[in-house]
Amino acid sequence: MRLSRVAGLAAFASMIAGAVASGQTPPTPAPTRGAAIFAERCKDCHESGDDRTPPLAELAKKSPDEIVAALTTGPMAPIAEGLSPDDKRAVAAFLTTR
């Protein structure tokens, strides 16, 4: 088990090093990218204190699948327009790992 964890970390480090060496930006971890998307598209309403929008504490109680569904086909779909499926999962990861 420990060996596979070390191998996984080594592979990730190699990927980051290769991206940096080639001038590419290393991939952003999902919760970090999700936080940036939340700040850009969601924060103004969900941190406003308005009773019409659930605050972060309520969103954190939802499952990632519920968040993705709200962003894909639910009430937040218009706000999430243009986000990729990975972006939506990143927002869900950010909200549910707080």
Residue pairs with C-beta under 8 A, 6 or more apart in sequence:
15 26
15 27
16 26
16 27
19 25
19 26
19 27
20 26
28 36
30 86
30 89
30 90
30 93
30 94
31 90
31 93
31 94
31 97
32 94
33 87
33 90
33 94
34 87
34 89
34 90
34 91
34 92
34 93
34 94
34 95
35 94
37 83
37 87
37 90
37 91
37 94
38 46
38 91
38 94
38 95
41 79
41 80
41 83
42 76
42 79
42 91
45 53
46 53
46 54
46 55
46 56
46 59
47 55
47 56
49 55
56 95
56 98
59 67
59 95
60 95
60 96
60 98
62 95
62 96
63 96
64 89
64 92
64 93
64 95
64 96
65 92
67 88
67 91
67 92
67 95
67 96
68 85
68 88
68 89
68 92
70 76
70 77
71 77
71 79
71 80
71 83
71 88
71 91
71 92
72 80
72 85
72 88
80 87
80 88
80 91
83 91
